[in-house]
Amino acid sequence: MNIEERLQCIAEQPRAYVQGTAEFVNNEWVFFDEEAEEAALVEEMAQQGIELFRYGHWLSGRWQENGTIATDLGIFPLTDGDRISFRKQLTYAYRQWLASLPNPSFFQYVQWLNHLGFSLYDCLYCYNGLLFAKSSGVNFMIYDNTEQIASVHHYYERGPMPSDRFEITFNSGERAICAQIG
């Protein structure tokens, strides 16, 4: 199962989307992120899809070059002040790390992370030793869910008896362990 299929199999993750408003500035649609207070071109953000808030619901769609959004309900022209959102992008190293986990480890890790109050989309940093073809080692991830910060160490071995062990340490000093052997 590839990473896209895996992400579709799990429950919707908290903080998976970045939300803001659209404004037409200098003949281009600009997205203003309401949380980070940053601006970016809608066209660049919408490569993986876009959601438009209309009629009290989020409508998934595809960005059209003429400033419209094609959805299952029709084509909607974007207007100044429209609320739009985009799925956050996972960094390359983190995405590859998630893809490298065996299915049981992946699903157990997501469930464990969610149980601890974190989302896959809370990852700020990922060191992925598997990108360097190491058959054993430790990967490091830093998560921030706006209430807590956590550091995850992923101890792994690949080969005839693959194993994965996850240790998490919170900024409060609390720690937890999750293991998926074989």
Secondary structure, DSSP 8 states (H G I E B T S, - for coil): --HHHHHHHS---TT-EEEEEEEEETTEEEEEETTT--EEEHHHHGGG-EEEEETTEEEEEEEETTTEEEETTEEEE--TT-EEEEE----HHHHHHHHHS-HHHHHHHHHHHHHTT--GGGEEEEE-GGGGT-SEEEEEEEEE-SS-EEEEEEEEE-SSS-EEEEEEEETTS-EEEEEEE-
